[in-house]
Amino acid sequence: MALKPWLLATPASRGIGLQLARRLLNTTDLPVVATARKDLESTKTQILHGLDVDPSRLSVLKLDVTDESTITAATSHLRTLFPLSSHYLHLAFCVPGILHPEKSPEQITYDAALETFKVNALGPLLLIKHLSPFLPRKSSLLPSFPSAPLPPHATLALMSARVGSISDNNGLGGWYSYRASKAAVNQIVKTFDLHLQRTSGEKAVCVGLHPGTVKTGLSEAFWGNVKEGKLFEAEWVAGRLVEVLKGVGGGGGKGEVLGLGGEGGGALMMDGV
């Protein structure tokens, strides 16, 4: 009997994560899990606002990527909701992010840089640690998604950024801790995808995503510097990210950082970082 799929957006209290959770609910009939550090009921209300969906499909769990005990507790609850013997994680968006922009080395502080790495790099790494058992194995019997609003293969997507590419850092510089943390995400994506080649074969992939500059609190201080037509609404970006993932093939070996095509500045391949 085929395993039953479920979907995840973490965190989902605002910005891209919120819009991804809303899109997954609105375009599928599958169970969706969202996470937040606090105000779980408020997060659930925001996600469901204006959607004509069954609210029982949505579960909102407490999770803070800087506190592994909350990840452990959340994934323990997920094992109850979605037993490994009968369910699998079909699509997970792991999008924690924080930005402390340093224009010069003198602006680097230990505490801010440490926080950046905890959220942007160690957070996704710990999510991989705890979510990997929910991904399908080579022997798993899965349903097919012939039509649809989802990628054909189980996909774990981490949020990278174009500025995390070393080869793409031509002339601007700055943002030391943010760039370095996103470069670390790229390496995590590649390494975990190689693991999936061995454990999942064609049934699961790991990719990184760079969404361009999105109109969220993370980038608000820099909106005035963005070229016309290159500042994107979070709702539009959420839809485009799902569409991009639908074009990713199986068989492992993806390990790529994918952009939004022409609208988002193109894709960054892992061998370019």
N, C-alpha and C positions, 0 to 999 in steps of 0.2 A: 504494500500500500504506500502511495506517495506521501512524503512528508508535507506538512502544511506550512506555508510561508507566513512570516510576519515582518514588519518594517520598523525602522528606528530612526529618529532624528535627535541628536544630542550635542549640545544643549538646544532647547527650543523655546526659551522664554522670550526671545526677541530676535530681530534681524533675520538673517538668512535661515537660521534653524527654525524659527517660528513659521516662516513661509513654506519651508520644506515640509514640516509636519502638516500644515494645512493642505498643501498640494497632494501629499500621499493619501490623506483622508478623502479628499474630494475627487480623486481620479481613480481610486481603487476601492475594492470592497474588503480589503484585508485589515487585520488588526494593526494598529500603529502605536508605538511606544514613543513618548517624548520625555525629556528629562529637564529638570531645573534645579538650581541650587537651593531655592526657597520659593515661597508663594506658589505652591503647586496648584491650588485651586484657581488662582488668578491666571496662571499659565494655561490651564485647561480651558478656562473661559475665553481667553484670547484666541487660542487655536480653533475653538469651535464657533467663534463669532461669525454669524452670517452663513454658515455652511449647513446644507440640508443633508446631514449624515446621521447615522446612528451613533450617539455619543458613547455607547458602550464599547465601540471599537477602539476608543482612545484610552490609553493608560498613561498617566504622568507620574514619573518616579523621581525621587530626590537623588541627585548625583552631582558631585563636585569633583572635577578632574584633578584638583590639587589635594584631594583627600581620598586615598585609596579605599578606606573603610566604607565610604559611601558607594563606590563602584562595586565593591564586593557585595554589599547589601542589596544593591539594585539588581545585579546579575543573579544573585540567589533568588530574588523574587521572580525574575524572568524565567528561571528554571521551573518554577511552580506554574507560571502562566503558560509557558511554552515548553513542555517536557522535550528533552532531546530525542527521545524515542519516537516522537510523533510530529515534531516541528523543526523548522530551521529558519535562520535569519536570511532573508532574501536580499534586503537592501538596507544598509546602514550609512547614514551621513553623520560623520563625527567632525563637528565644526567649531570646537572651542577656539577662541582667539582673543588676544590682547595686544595692544601696541603702545610702546613707550618710544617715541621717535627721538633718536639722538643724531643731531646734525654734525657733531664733532666728537672725537674721543673723550674730550673733557666732560661731555654731558652724560657719559655712561656712569651709572651707579650700580653697585652690586645688587641691592635689593630689587630695583626695577628689572635688571637683566635676569635675575633669578626667577622673578615672577613670570617674566616673558617665557622662559624655557619651561617652567612648570606647567603653564597653561597651554602653550603652543606646541611643544614637543613631547614632554613627559606625559601630558594628558592623553594625547592620542596613543602613545605607546602603551599606557596602562589600559586604555580602552581595548586595544588589540589583544592584550594579555587576557582580559576577562571575557571578551566577546568571541574570540576565535573558536571556542568549543561549540558555539551556536551555528557556525558555518557548515555547509555540507561537506561530506567526505566523498572520495571516489566511488564508494559503494552505495551512497545515498540514492534513493529513488525519489526524483523530484517531479513536480508538475511542470507543464510547459506553459510559456507565456507567449503564444503566437502573435497576439495582436498589439500588443499593448502599451499601457502607459508606463511599463517598467522595463529595466534591462532584462535580457534573456537569461543572464547568469547571476548567481548570487554575487553581490558586489559590496565591498567595504570601501567607502570613499572618505578620504581624509582631506581636510582643507589646507591646501598649501597657498602659495601666492607667487605671482610672477617675480617679485623681488627676492624670492628665495633661490632663484637661478643664478649660479655664479657666472655662467657665460653670458647671461643677459644683463649683468651689472656693468653696463658700459657708460661710464661718465658721471653718473649721479652719486653713487656712494651713499653714505649716511645710513641711518636706521640699523645700526650694527646688530643689536640683540634680536630685532624682529627678523631681519634678513637671515641671520644665523639660525634662528629657531625654525624658520620655514625651510631652510636648506636641510636641517635635521629631519623635518617631516618627509622631504623627498627621499632621503635615505631609508627612513622607516618604511615608506611605501614600497620601495624596491625590494627591501629585505623580506618584508612580510609576503609580498607577492611570490617571491621565490619559494617561500615555505608552502604557500598554497599550491604551487605547481606539484609539490610532492604529496600533499595531503588531500587535495581536492581535485586535482587534474583540471578538466575543462569546466568544472561546476562552480568555481568561485575565483574571483579576481580581487586585487586591491589596486586602487588608483588614487592619485591625488588630483585635486581640483584647484584651479585658480579662477576666481569669478570676475576678475577685473575690479574696478572701484565701485563699491556698492554703497547706496545711500543708507548707511547705518551709523550708529554712534561711534563705531570704531574709526571711521574715516571722516567724520564730520568736520574736523579741523582743517581738512585738506580739500574740501569740495571746490573751493574757489580756484584751485590750481589744476583741476581736471579739464581736459579738452572737451569741447562741446560734443555731446552725443556719447561720451564715454563714462558718464556717471549713471549707474543703473539702479532701478528700483529693486528692492529685495524680492518682491513677488515675481517679477519678470526673471530675475536671476535663478530663482528656485526652479521655475519651469525649464529654463535652458539647461541647468545642470542635469536634471533628469533626462532631458533629450540627449545630451552629450553622452551620458552613461549608456543609453540604449544602443549606441553605436560601438561599444567596446566588446571585442570578441572574447571568447573563453580560452581555456587552455593555459592560464597563468601567463607569466612572461609579459604582462602588460606593464606593471610598475611604472606607469607614466603619470605625468602631471598634465591634465587636460584643461584647456581653456574653452571659451564659448564660441569658438570659430571666429569668423571675421568680426562679429560684434564685440567680442571680448579680447581680441588681440592675438588669437591663435593659440596653438597648443605648445607646451614646453615638454620636450621629451626628456626622459630621465638621463640619457647619456649627455645631456647638455648642462647638467648642474655640477 
